[in-house]
Amino acid sequence: MNMVEPIEFLRSLFDVAVAAVDPAINLPRYLPSPPKGRTLLLAAGKAAASMAAATEKHWPGEITGLAVTRYGHGCHCDKIEVVEAGHPLPDRAGLFAANRFLSLASDLSADDLLLFLVSGGSSALLVHPANGLTLKQKRAINVDLLNSGAPIEEMNCVRKHLSQIKGGRLAAAAHPARTVTLAVSDVPDDDPAVIGSGPTVGDPTSCGDALAIAQRRNICLPATVRRALDNCEWESIAPNSALLKQTSYHLIARPANALKAAADSAMKVGIKPTLLGDNLKGEARDLAGDHAWKALQESSGVLISGGETTVTISKYSGRGGRNCEYLLALALELQGAPGIYAIACDTDGLDGTEDAAGAIIGPDTLLRANTAGLDASGMLRDHNSYTFFAKLGDLVLTGPTRTNVNDFRAILISGSDPGRAVL
C-alpha cells in the first residue's frame, strides 16, 4: 500500500498549479504575426516581466517596448525595458509608467501593432488619474476599496471611471494601430473588461455604476470626484466604439488551467480530486465555513478550488491576507478533525501585502497554537492570520512567481490515518 505525506502532497499541488500557468509555456503560441510597420510591446501586471521575456524569445522581428510590474517581480529582458512600481497601492513610478504607455501608444500608425500583455495587478500598477483627481486622492480611494470587501469587478468598475488609461483608453490612444492583447486572468469568470481594469477592452459599465458602488461600499469620494461621476464626465470607452475595431483579445492562462493541472496531479497518485470551482468569491472566512462542512462529509480525496475571496477590514487589523484568513477560519471550523489538511496560497507568491504566498494547516494546528499561547479566534477577529501562521512556522514562502491566476486552495481528506493519505 502506497502512502503520501499530506503537507508535501499539498505543496506539490500548489507548485504544479503555478507551473501550469507560467507565461513561458503558455504565451508563445498566441503571438500574432508581425505587422507591416513597428511592433510596440506594452506589458502591465505581476506577470508583465515574464510575459515580456517570453515574447522577446519567440518574436520573429524587431520589437521595442516597456513593461511595468510590482516591486520585486521584474526579470531581465534584452529589448523591453522593465520598471517596477507600487502594488496594491499605486505610486509615482506607476504614474510615470502609465504616462509613458499612453505617449508610446499615441505615436503608432495604422501599419503598426500594439502588443499589450496584461495580468493581475495592472489596476494598481498603471495609474493615471482622471483630470482633476490627484495621485494622493486616488491612493486614498484605493485604500477604501481594498478595505471595503468589494469584489474585484466592483473595485475595477470604480477604478476605470477614475482613470485616463483603463476601460479601453489605452487601445483608443493606439488607434488606428492594430491592438492585440494577451492576458493572464486573475479574476473570477475571466472577464476581459475586469482583468487589469481592461485598458484595451470596451467597458460596459458607466459613471453611474461607479458612483453607486462607491455609495454602497461607503467609499469616501472628494466632492469634485462625486460631481464628475454624477455628471458622467469620466465615461470610459464603450464596447461598440469605433476606436476598438482593430483590437483582439486572447486569454493565455486562467484559473481553470491551474486547478485542472492540480487535479490531474492528484489523480496520478491515486487521490480523487473534486473541483469546487475556479471562480469562488465572498468573504474568506465564510467560504472557509462552507468548505469545512464539505470536507467533513468526505471520507477521502482532495477538494480543489480557486477564485478571489475578500476580507472586509475592521477598525483594527493585524497582518494577514485573504488566503491566511481563509485557513485560520477553516482550522477553527474543523476543530482538529483527524486526517484533514489544507493549503491556501495566492499564485503570484504574495498573499495580499505580505511576503508569504499563504499557509498550510493540519489536524494539530489549533493544539500547537494553544501550546504557543496563540488565541486563534482573537487573531481571526483582528485579521492577524499572517502572524498566527508565522509563529507556528506554517507559512508557504515562494517569493514572486511572476504569474498570477489568483487563489489556489486544496483540502486533503486522508481517511482514518491522520498522518498519511492512503492510496
Solvent accessible surface area in square Angstrom, and as a share of the most:
residue,aa,sasa,rsa
1,M,180,0.80
2,N,106,0.54
3,M,92,0.41
4,V,27,0.16
5,E,56,0.25
6,P,1,0.01
7,I,83,0.42
8,E,120,0.54
9,F,10,0.04
10,L,0,0.00
11,R,78,0.28
12,S,48,0.31
13,L,0,0.00
14,F,2,0.01
15,D,67,0.35
16,V,51,0.30
17,A,0,0.00
18,V,22,0.13
19,A,55,0.43
20,A,30,0.23
21,V,0,0.00
22,D,50,0.26
23,P,2,0.01
24,A,59,0.46
25,I,110,0.56
26,N,13,0.07
27,L,0,0.00
28,P,33,0.21
29,R,164,0.60
30,Y,72,0.27
31,L,34,0.17
32,P,26,0.16
33,S,78,0.50
34,P,64,0.40
35,P,27,0.17
36,K,184,0.78
37,G,35,0.34
38,R,125,0.46
39,T,8,0.05
40,L,11,0.05
41,L,0,0.00
42,L,0,0.00
43,A,0,0.00
44,A,0,0.00
45,G,0,0.00
46,K,17,0.07
47,A,0,0.00
48,A,0,0.00
49,A,0,0.00
50,S,18,0.12
51,M,0,0.00
52,A,0,0.00
53,A,31,0.24
54,A,7,0.06
55,T,0,0.00
56,E,31,0.14
57,K,164,0.69
58,H,87,0.39
59,W,20,0.07
60,P,101,0.63
61,G,32,0.30
62,E,144,0.65
63,I,4,0.02
64,T,85,0.49
65,G,15,0.15
66,L,1,0.00
67,A,0,0.00
68,V,0,0.00
69,T,0,0.00
70,R,23,0.08
71,Y,115,0.44
72,G,45,0.43
73,H,0,0.00
74,G,16,0.15
75,C,45,0.27
76,H,146,0.65
77,C,17,0.10
78,D,116,0.60
79,K,105,0.45
80,I,5,0.03
81,E,78,0.35
82,V,40,0.23
83,V,39,0.23
84,E,62,0.28
85,A,0,0.00
86,G,7,0.07
87,H,40,0.18
88,P,27,0.17
89,L,49,0.24
90,P,2,0.01
91,D,31,0.16
92,R,176,0.64
93,A,38,0.30
94,G,0,0.00
95,L,35,0.17
96,F,130,0.54
97,A,2,0.02
98,A,0,0.00
99,N,62,0.32
100,R,71,0.26
101,F,0,0.00
102,L,30,0.15
103,S,73,0.47
104,L,65,0.32
105,A,0,0.00
106,S,71,0.46
107,D,97,0.50
108,L,12,0.06
109,S,54,0.35
110,A,68,0.53
111,D,73,0.38
112,D,7,0.04
113,L,0,0.00
114,L,0,0.00
115,L,0,0.00
116,F,0,0.00
117,L,0,0.00
118,V,2,0.01
119,S,0,0.00
120,G,1,0.01
121,G,13,0.12
122,S,1,0.01
123,S,11,0.07
124,A,4,0.03
125,L,0,0.00
126,L,1,0.00
127,V,1,0.01
128,H,28,0.13
129,P,12,0.07
130,A,4,0.03
131,N,116,0.60
132,G,68,0.65
133,L,12,0.06
134,T,73,0.42
135,L,21,0.11
136,K,170,0.72
137,Q,56,0.25
138,K,3,0.01
139,R,87,0.32
140,A,58,0.45
141,I,2,0.01
142,N,4,0.02
143,V,57,0.33
144,D,45,0.23
145,L,1,0.00
146,L,60,0.30
147,N,62,0.32
148,S,20,0.13
149,G,11,0.11
150,A,2,0.01
151,P,27,0.17
152,I,21,0.11
153,E,63,0.28
154,E,27,0.12
155,M,20,0.09
156,N,3,0.01
157,C,4,0.03
158,V,0,0.00
159,R,15,0.05
160,K,6,0.02
161,H,0,0.00
162,L,1,0.00
163,S,2,0.01
164,Q,56,0.25
165,I,0,0.00
166,K,1,0.00
167,G,0,0.00
168,G,0,0.00
169,R,32,0.12
170,L,0,0.00
171,A,1,0.01
172,A,22,0.17
173,A,29,0.23
174,A,0,0.00
175,H,72,0.32
176,P,62,0.39
177,A,3,0.02
178,R,81,0.30
179,T,1,0.01
180,V,3,0.02
181,T,2,0.01
182,L,0,0.00
183,A,0,0.00
184,V,0,0.00
185,S,0,0.00
186,D,15,0.08
187,V,3,0.02
188,P,12,0.08
189,D,95,0.49
190,D,24,0.12
191,D,58,0.30
192,P,45,0.28
193,A,9,0.07
194,V,14,0.08
195,I,1,0.00
196,G,4,0.04
197,S,0,0.00
198,G,2,0.02
199,P,2,0.01
200,T,6,0.04
201,V,28,0.16
202,G,9,0.08
203,D,6,0.03
204,P,98,0.61
205,T,41,0.24
206,S,40,0.26
207,C,0,0.00
208,G,39,0.37
209,D,63,0.33
210,A,0,0.00
211,L,17,0.08
212,A,46,0.36
213,I,14,0.07
214,A,0,0.00
215,Q,102,0.45
216,R,138,0.50
217,R,71,0.26
218,N,133,0.68
219,I,6,0.03
220,C,100,0.60
221,L,12,0.06
222,P,36,0.23
223,A,73,0.56
224,T,69,0.40
225,V,1,0.00
226,R,85,0.31
227,R,131,0.48
228,A,4,0.03
229,L,1,0.01
230,D,96,0.50
231,N,85,0.43
232,C,73,0.44
233,E,107,0.48
234,W,33,0.11
235,E,73,0.33
236,S,16,0.11
237,I,32,0.16
238,A,46,0.36
239,P,78,0.49
240,N,134,0.69
241,S,25,0.16
242,A,62,0.48
243,L,70,0.35
244,L,18,0.09
245,K,151,0.64
246,Q,93,0.41
247,T,44,0.26
248,S,48,0.31
249,Y,55,0.21
250,H,73,0.33
251,L,30,0.15
252,I,5,0.03
253,A,0,0.00
254,R,86,0.31
255,P,4,0.03
256,A,38,0.29
257,N,60,0.31
258,A,2,0.02
259,L,8,0.04
260,K,125,0.53
261,A,22,0.17
262,A,0,0.00
263,A,6,0.05
264,D,45,0.23
265,S,27,0.17
266,A,0,0.00
267,M,110,0.49
268,K,174,0.74
269,V,61,0.35
270,G,55,0.53
271,I,10,0.05
272,K,150,0.64
273,P,25,0.16
274,T,51,0.30
275,L,94,0.47
276,L,41,0.21
277,G,22,0.21
278,D,41,0.21
279,N,59,0.30
280,L,36,0.18
281,K,85,0.36
282,G,36,0.35
283,E,45,0.20
284,A,1,0.00
285,R,73,0.27
286,D,96,0.50
287,L,21,0.10
288,A,0,0.00
289,G,21,0.20
290,D,63,0.33
291,H,3,0.02
292,A,2,0.02
293,W,159,0.56
294,K,65,0.27
295,A,0,0.00
296,L,92,0.46
297,Q,104,0.46
298,E,79,0.36
299,S,91,0.59
300,S,66,0.43
301,G,8,0.08
302,V,0,0.00
303,L,8,0.04
304,I,0,0.00
305,S,2,0.01
306,G,0,0.00
307,G,1,0.01
308,E,23,0.10
309,T,5,0.03
310,T,21,0.12
311,V,23,0.13
312,T,64,0.37
313,I,55,0.28
314,S,59,0.38
315,K,217,0.92
316,Y,133,0.51
317,S,47,0.30
318,G,23,0.23
319,R,123,0.45
320,G,27,0.26
321,G,9,0.09
322,R,46,0.17
323,N,2,0.01
324,C,1,0.00
325,E,3,0.02
326,Y,2,0.01
327,L,0,0.00
328,L,0,0.00
329,A,4,0.03
330,L,0,0.00
331,A,5,0.04
332,L,35,0.17
333,E,94,0.42
334,L,14,0.07
335,Q,125,0.55
336,G,32,0.31
337,A,15,0.11
338,P,101,0.64
339,G,0,0.00
340,I,8,0.04
341,Y,21,0.08
342,A,0,0.00
343,I,0,0.00
344,A,0,0.00
345,C,0,0.00
346,D,4,0.02
347,T,0,0.00
348,D,0,0.00
349,G,0,0.00
350,L,22,0.11
351,D,2,0.01
352,G,31,0.30
353,T,90,0.52
354,E,18,0.08
355,D,81,0.42
356,A,0,0.00
357,A,0,0.00
358,G,0,0.00
359,A,0,0.00
360,I,16,0.08
361,I,4,0.02
362,G,11,0.10
363,P,29,0.18
364,D,65,0.34
365,T,1,0.01
366,L,33,0.16
367,L,124,0.62
368,R,81,0.29
369,A,1,0.01
370,N,112,0.58
371,T,115,0.67
372,A,61,0.48
373,G,67,0.64
374,L,26,0.13
375,D,88,0.46
376,A,11,0.08
377,S,67,0.43
378,G,5,0.05
379,M,23,0.10
380,L,22,0.11
381,R,152,0.56
382,D,35,0.18
383,H,13,0.06
384,N,27,0.14
385,S,0,0.00
386,Y,19,0.07
387,T,30,0.17
388,F,0,0.00
389,F,0,0.00
390,A,42,0.33
391,K,129,0.55
392,L,24,0.12
393,G,64,0.62
394,D,27,0.14
395,L,36,0.18
396,V,6,0.03
397,L,110,0.54
398,T,49,0.29
399,G,26,0.25
400,P,45,0.28
401,T,39,0.23
402,R,73,0.27
403,T,2,0.01
404,N,4,0.02
405,V,2,0.01
406,N,4,0.02
407,D,4,0.02
408,F,1,0.00
409,R,4,0.01
410,A,0,0.00
411,I,3,0.01
412,L,1,0.00
413,I,9,0.05
414,S,3,0.02
415,G,29,0.28
416,S,116,0.75
417,D,48,0.25
418,P,70,0.44
419,G,29,0.28
420,R,103,0.38
421,A,3,0.02
422,V,68,0.39
423,L,68,0.34
